[in-house]
């Protein structure tokens, strides 16, 4: 756990720092929000920012987001009135920790951040087999390609591999290739020197250097531009990178993990992915089966998420009744674990009693997951939908389909692109076009890149 303290290091924050260090955290300190963003930009990674409540937390988070830096923030201060705590939370802090510090509270916060809510829950033999293979190869430095449908838990598996490896105490850095435009991705990965391009006002350490000594996860690797694929191949082979505008190579010591929800062999055949890069990444393949192929995990995952969101929403002790569990088990969960988690979160919020019934288990469109529409009604809706297309251009029909699918996915771009059978880049370009035309586009889920 790496903590960056932001604010004057007076006696009370110093005491909180000592508590964190006693529990194994590595602690650094800066005085201002600007210095915090600069430190993160320059590769001084952090898993948590502990920020004095007198610092402008909203401005700090905005500055980090402008640099595409995502680090959770905990506010702390000697002022314990509800208004101060509420102001910090509204500004974007996850928690407010009153000072003087309580050792048990600090320990609980650190434990929650370290766990990062990414617990590995598996009871089905198919998933246990994948975990066994992951554990077997975790101790090596071999590159691993983790494949599976959207929402199956590929990043969870990547973190598990890292946690079981000899690099477990070093950084785990993840970057979603599909979420960053091509013209920015090279700088994000490899960094840049001051003046390397317009707007490069300071040196920026890339993800490769930030992950030095640890693990780098390249999420949705299939969306990477071919030109950058060549540079990535050299970095993997030679273990050196070149910052944009840099005068000499920089050596890095990292392990590469990558995820893909598309068939990379097919991408190679289509000429959108390099075959030699696929060989370098796919030393070991961990294929995570969709939930429909590991039914034994559904009940365990549902119970885990109900317990998790019951506790976090002040509703402990919530459980699914028999009818609700039957509805959960009978649904196909096309969005896999991610959709199941969202449904259990909604169920906890919708339920008015400790026992959650089937009416609270709803799909993204709001319908109960156990509801099956009569065949005649489905046919009628299909005919009505077809009639609704008459008189529209192909572009208008395409726009309706994209926006309806995005709404169904609650704004999740990756999930929508997967359902539509198009790349995330194509979807992003379409949504940009619609926004420029003044059309309302569903926003991405909170905390997810557009």
C-alpha angles and dihedrals in degrees: 000000000000116000126189113200112210118197141032109333096228125161098279097049089043088057091051089050092054091051090052093048091049086059093054101266121144108227131199129175140215129172103223142033091245090055090049093055090045091051092050091046090053094055102266091136123203135189093201138019115212103197130191106242090232089066116093095256095181091054091047093052091045091051090050092048090051086058090045090245115147115191123149117246128218117190121213135181146140091251105092102175116127093243092060092048092045092050091053092049092047089052090059106271115141094214143003115226114195120220139260083060126244110220094215092051093049090048091050092050092049091047092051093050093044091051088045088195089276099123118165108237116180134150101150116100091229092058094040088057091055091048091049090055090046091052091048095056099032094093094059128078092233118136113250129207112205113198136181144108123304112285099018094118106264095153090047088056091047091054090048091054090050093047091053094046132090086252093062093116093049126079123294107205122186127190126183104221093194094053096060123070115245094246091058101036097079091056091045092054103036104019128226142243124241110280094016089129140348108301095021094124095158140019113278122202111217130221093264092061093039089056094048109143092013141057132302119202116202103198119204092005092176089076095063118118115251093240091056090045088065092052091046090052091055091048091053094045100042100027089227131107136196119224114220105267091010122144098210139024120266119220117227132188108205143134116233123221121176135187131205134177092188128073103263092193088059089047088054090051090051092049096243096110131045115246093211091053090050089055091050094049098039100062086125124014121207109190112194111206119227118253092258087064094048104043090160090073097053098079093043093048093046091052091047093052093045090053093045096050093038090059095043092049097046093255105111122173096040115152136174116250121225095267092049092049090050090053091049092049094048097051119094096223097212088186090053120205093349091056092044091052092050091048093051090048089053091046092055090051095044097046117095095193139046090257112070114215130203093262089069093055103088137171121232091269090057097252119130108260092232094054115111116190116227113259093242092052091049091050091048091051090049092052091047090050092051091049089050089061094058111108094020126113121241089250091054093049090048091050092051091048094049095046094044091050091048091051090049088054092050090244096308103149097193094050092046093049090050092053092045092049094234133115120267088241092057091048092049091051091050092050091048089053092050092049091051088052090056096254118144111246121195109250120238118261116278111284095013122114117246 
